[in-house]
Amino acid sequence: MAKPRPRRLSLTVQYVCNDGALPSRPKLRRWVGAACDAEAAIVTLRFVDAEEGRILNRDYRGKGKEKDYATNVLSFPYEPPPQLAGDLVLCVPVVLREAEEQGKPAGDHFAHLVVHGMLHLQGYDHQTDAEANLMETRERQILARLGIADPY
């Protein structure tokens, strides 16, 4: 039996950079819905270039030059469930490079990172081994329901 999607999902998608590998809005809605346990959610997905990704990572995660690089996904939670609100920023060049290096379809890697980011918005983390195991197990379950291979 499939997990019900949030009763109310407001999804905004911002394509700041263009690439033929970028997922469609219907796919993104499906991935966000599959990973969302909240009753209602307001989520913005923003697809950015390496420069914006680097600036956001440095300004919001780093101390000085410690995080002065673009990362694959950033999560900005604003309100926790049951009325979830937050933003996810995916750095397109990083995601595409990682997919190629890992030998996986770009769409599958985008799906994994959307699911990963959605779990962060809902309070999951991977700072400890126990947290990482819990989060990765949840990711595997969601991706399997979406027909996507284990990313690990």
Secondary structure, DSSP 4 states (H G I P E B T S, - for coil): -PPPPPSEEEEEEEESS--TTSPPHHHHHHHHHHH--SSEEEEEEEEE-HHHHHHHHHHHH-STTTT-S--SEEEEEEE-TTEEEEEEEEEHHHHHHHHHHHT--HHHHHHHHHHHHHHHHTT---SSHHHHHHHHHHHHHHHHHTT-----
